[in-house]
Amino acid sequence: MSQVALAAAYFALGRASLLLAIPPGFAAPVWPAAGLALAALLLRGNKMWLGVFLGHFLVNQSTSAFDAASVALSAVIAGGGTLQALAGARLVRRSPGFPNSLARGQDIVKFMLLAGPIACLTSPTLGTLSLAALGKISPSELPFSWATWWEGDVLGVLLVTPALLLWDLPRPASRTNRAFFITAPLAVTLVAAVAAFVFTRDHETRSVADGFRIEATTRHHLLEKEV
């Protein structure tokens, strides 16, 4: 995979994920691009950091104004995502037994812990602090934005990276079967998580709208009686 191809793939995944972004729109509950970034560095080396940075920067900038402050913020957030992928790759490589095919339960648990919850502390922290410093989110919004960002990156890494690592292995029949039986449930889980989020978000939106209409109608009737 070339740097340009990685940047393009990251951009496509990032833009799709932003459709699920929670207001004010800086964090999504699922961010598969984080898993793609980590897999690219593990499979092709740290030299792929540039493709990760470029793709992440373009995702951020595609939703922002083209001014100095917005460009700087996009660069900082992209830098956080790139540092996170580098940190995750370093933690996984330093783990005894790497590279491995995630064949043993202890390998899977170790990978999930290092590459997911631990490494994924990086991007949400740098990103939300930068947004708060520039007034893009209020101090009261920071904890929720951080948690959503962290959750999205962790899910992206846990659902996407193992699948890409397994499918990059040589193709003996046994490994191909294992890759299929592991990645198929991961894909189903990702689709189910997105579907559940969309359903919940739409339901809450309708509930808020219905509540607003009921309150508006009630107030209208009260005003008519007073008149």
N, C-alpha and C positions, 0 to 999 in steps of 0.2 A: 504494500500500500504506500503510495506517495504522500508527501506532505499535503499536496493540493487535494487529493482524494479524501484524506483524513479530515481536512478542514471542511470540505463540502459535506461529508457524512455527518460531522459534528453539527454543522449549521442546520442541516435538514432535521436531525433529531431534536436539536434545541428549539427550533421554531415550532415544531409540532408540539413539544412539551409546553411551550408558553401558552398554547390554547387552553391548558388546564391551570394556568397560573392563578393564584389566589390574590385578590386585591391587597396592596397596590400593584401587583403584577410583576414582582421581582423574583418570586420563588414559586416553583411548581412542585406538587406532591410526588411526582415521579420524574426523574431526570436520567433517561437511558444514556445520554451523551457522556455522563461521568463514567459509566461502565465501558463505553467504547474507548474513551481516553486511556483508562487504565490498561485495557487489553492491548491497545496499540503500543504502549510503552513496554509492556511485558513481552510482547511478541516480536517487536521490531526495534526495541532499544529506546533509550532516553532521547535519542536524536529526534524522535517524533514529537517532542514537546512543542515545536514550532507550529505543527499542524493543529495541535490541541489549542494553543493560544490563539491562532488566527481564527479558527472556527468559533471559539467561545467569544472572541472580540466581535466578530461579525454578528453573532446572535444578539449580543447586548446592544450593539450600535444600530441594529435594524429597528429597534423600538425606541430609539432616542434621537434627540435633535443633534445636528452636526455642529456642535460648538465645542470650545476647548474643555469646558467642565464635563460635558457628556462623554467626549472622547477619552478624557483622563479616567473617568469613572468606569467606562467600558474596559479600558486597559487594566485597571486595578482588579476588577472582578474576573477578567480573563486570566490575569496573573494568578489569582487565588485558585481558580480551577486547574491551572497548569501545575502549580505547586502541589496541589492535592494529588494529582495523578502521579507526579514524581515521588511524592512521599509514600503513596500507596505501593508503587512499584518497588521502591527501596525496602519497605517493610516486608513485602512478600518475598523478594529475592533473598533477603537476609534470614528468612525463616528456614530452619533446617529441612532438608529434603527437596528444596526447590531446585530445578523445575520438576514438578510432578504432574501426574495426569488427573489429580483430584479423585483418585480411585478409592482412597481410604477415608473413612469417616473423620479421622483426626485431621487429615489434610484439608477437608472441606470446612470443618469448624475453624481451624486456624486461619484459613483464607478469609472466611466470612468475618472473623473478628478483626484481623489486621487491615484488610482492604476496605471493609465497610465502616463500622462505627468509629474506629480509631482514625484512619486516614481521612475520613470525610468530615472531620472537625475543622479542617483547614479552610475550605472554600466558604462555608456559611459564616464563619467567624470574620474573615477578611471582608466578605461581601456585605454583610449586614452592618458592620462597623463603618465601612465606607459610605453606605447609603445613609446611615444615621448622621455621620459627620457632615454630609452635604445637605441634610434636611429632607432627603427623599422619603424617609420613614421617621416617625416620631419615636421617642424613647419607649413609649407604651407599646408600639407595634414591633419593636425589635425582638423580644423573646419569641413571639409567634412566628415572625418571618424567619428567624434563625432556625427554629424547630422544623418548620416546613421545608426550608432549604436543605437542612441536614437529612431529614427523612427522604426527600426526593433523591439526593445523591446516594444515600445508602441503598435505597431500593434499586436505583439504576446500576450500581456496582454489583450488587448481589444477584440481580436478574440477568444482566447482560454479559459481564466479564466472564463468568464460568462458561457460558455457552460459546463465546468466541474462542476461549482457550481450548475447549474440548474439540471444536470443529477444526481447529488448526493442527491437530495431531495427525500423524500418519494414519492411513486409512485401512488397517486390518479390520476384518469384519467385526471382531469383538469390540474394538474401540468405536467403530461407527455406530454399533448398536447402543453402546453405553452413552455416547454423545447424544443420540436421538432420545433415549429414555430419560436423560437428565434435562436436556434443553426443552423438550416438549412441555413438561410441567412448568418450567420457568416461563415459557412463552404464554401459556394459559394463565399463569398467575399474573403476569404483567397486564394482559388484556382484561382480566377480571378486576384488577386493582383500578385500572383506568375507567372501566365501565361503572364500577361502584362509585368512584369519585364523581363522575359526570352525573349519575343518577341522583346522588346525594346533593350535589350542588344545584341541580335543576329543581329538585324538590324543595330545597330551602329557599331558592329564589321565588318559586311559586307561592310558598307559604308566606314569605315577607310581603309579596305583592298582594295576596289575598287579604292579609291583615291590614295593609295600608288602605285597600279599597273599603273594607268594612268600617274602619275607623273614619275614613273620609265621608262615607255615607251616613254614619251615625252623627257626625258633627254637622253635616248638611241638614239633617232632619231637625236637630236641636236648634240650629239657627233659624230654620223656617218657623218653628214653634214660637221662638222669641219674637220674631217679626210679626 
